[in-house]
């Protein structure tokens, strides 16, 4: 048994009697008095309520009072119970069954709370510990939603793709503006400021000094203005030259063919009506038609070699004036000299260099067909060589007077530096009453 504590033995208040020991119950009425002294006023019934009498346990004395729910292992007059050995621990399954029975009996009713939808937290950008100081990611402060008074999940920042830089790159316009500012004053500081402003965009308003610099950068310099004017002049000149070339190589031929065709048609109508032509013709007046069957050439022949009145209108001109005057085709002897464009304005003599000896050249008039055969060619000669138009042309194969034809044109093509000469000899003088010659029929 456990020994009594010393303070209880040496208590100045009477030892065990002060705690309701055996000495406190000696004498008549001692037990009741002790119980009354120890009565707890908190356990007394309220006024007007009867006192609940507790049954007297075995060994309890009459008048003994104990609070409700209090039990005692022994009472005065009984033997003190001996300490019992510790209870054996029940098997594990028995303890679990007892615990389960207790939870089923006394566990409060529990209702499963409503499921809350899970929201993915905002992604935190990953930083490589090897390239930057590693720091524990801090959860961002989420703003409150005014409508639902709930936390609003911010949009996750878009991750850069593979091969792209996370740093924003200024666009083409920003780089061009920065290059212009760098070229104006040569200031590297302005270039860096321009790049920074391009990266920031419209985040912060520009100061007055920055606004002036931006205005000066947008305003073109004198050199830029001059270069623009020169460029526009070059572009305009190029367009005009292109139009001129188009006119010379295409439109001039179209107009000349129309005019030459109209002149030949009117001439044939006059012949059909029996209208007689005078013995001499005025400059620009048509009097014959030239046929070159191999080259598919049909062009009216007019008096004179005027560029504006004859040659540029797609017609062939007759040397009939001044020192270069030549004979007419109906002459008994002489050289019938003709001139025509090789390029542009109808270009009737474009391919006379393709003629070979024996090829026919026919001159049609109101009364006759004059048929010539090509005999020789002089590829290049100066424009001043007028001897090619003599009655017996120099450089040809002719050695005595006869009825000849001479065709002259410019060479090389698209230039007028030299002249090309083609000669022919008359082989037939056929009246119109006998019909067309074989060269025009075949």
Secondary structure, 3 states (H helix, E strand, C coil): CCCCCHHHHCCCCCHHHHHCCHHHHCCCCHHHHHHHHHCCHHHCCCCCCCCCCCCCCCCCCCCCCCCCCCCCCCCCCCCCCCCCCCCCCCCHHHHHHHHHHHHHHHCCCCCCCCCCCCCCCCCCCCCCCCCCCCCCCCCCCCCECCCCCCECCCCCCCCCCCCCCCCCCCCHHHHHHHHHHHHHHCCHHHHHHHHHHHHHCCCCCCCHHHHHHHHHHHCCCHHHHHHHHHHHHHHHHHHHHHHHHHHHHHHHHHHHHHHHHHHHHHHHHHHHHCCCCCCCCCCCCEEEEEEEHHHCEEEEEEEECCCCCCHHHCCEEECCCHHHCCCCCCCCCEEEEEECCCCCCCCCCCCHHHCCCCCEEEEECCCEEEEEEEEEEEEEEECCCHHHHCCCCCCCCCCCCCEEEEEEEEECCCCCCEEEEEEEEEEEEEEHHHCCCHHHHC
